């Protein structure tokens, strides 16, 4: 089991497949195991790098998550890339992982060859999402499929991880800050942002992404007509074909 150290904590990662490096970044409340269902296809084409953010999956647990969660984890990912000795890697982040991926590309464009940011809410937390988050999560924790999925991703302490994530989302929302420390206008690596028009968490992704594109005309946008959150999984075959065409 491979680990590296970040701020005296063990962070789990794994590498599989052959080809150009591709870093996959998982969303909030889950771990790199969310990609297990699609990994077979990816590792035939890429050298896939998977990481469990600190406190998630097989990484060492944290008492609490950093309030600036998405920027913090971009620093974790940069440490991993540096430690592995990759000159550059393509990065695909989905949901909360997309926010981490964008932070990584903004802060360290020298190590990102191509950025794909999937199914994220833009620069700021969505009011509608945050205001119902705690109640929604309590309901989800009673659903058998959600429980099994979180158990698969983390193990027996999955409830604690979900609760910490709920807290950090709410606390970050209170700061009124952007997810990113730099303007999206400063993003200067080749970038594709994706999502589903029927995303149940971000049902106005077209308007959100249009605002981002106004700030940075170099960003490409692709919205799938069907599928739910995240598009990377709900449109798995079309998504794979889309990004492989971009990463040739």
ABEGO torsion letter per residue (X at the ends): XBBBBBGGBBBBBBBBEBEBBBBBBBBBGBBAAAAAAAAAAAAAABBBBBBBBBGBEABBBBABBBABAAAAAAAAAAAAAAAAGBABBBBBBBEAAAAAAAAAAAABAAABABBBBBGBAEABBBAAAAAAAAAAAAAAAABAAAAAAAAAAAEAAAAAAAAAAAAAAAAAAAAGBBABABBAAABABBBBBBEBAABAABAAAAAAAAAAAAABAABBBBBBABEBOBAAAAAAAAAAAAAAAAAX
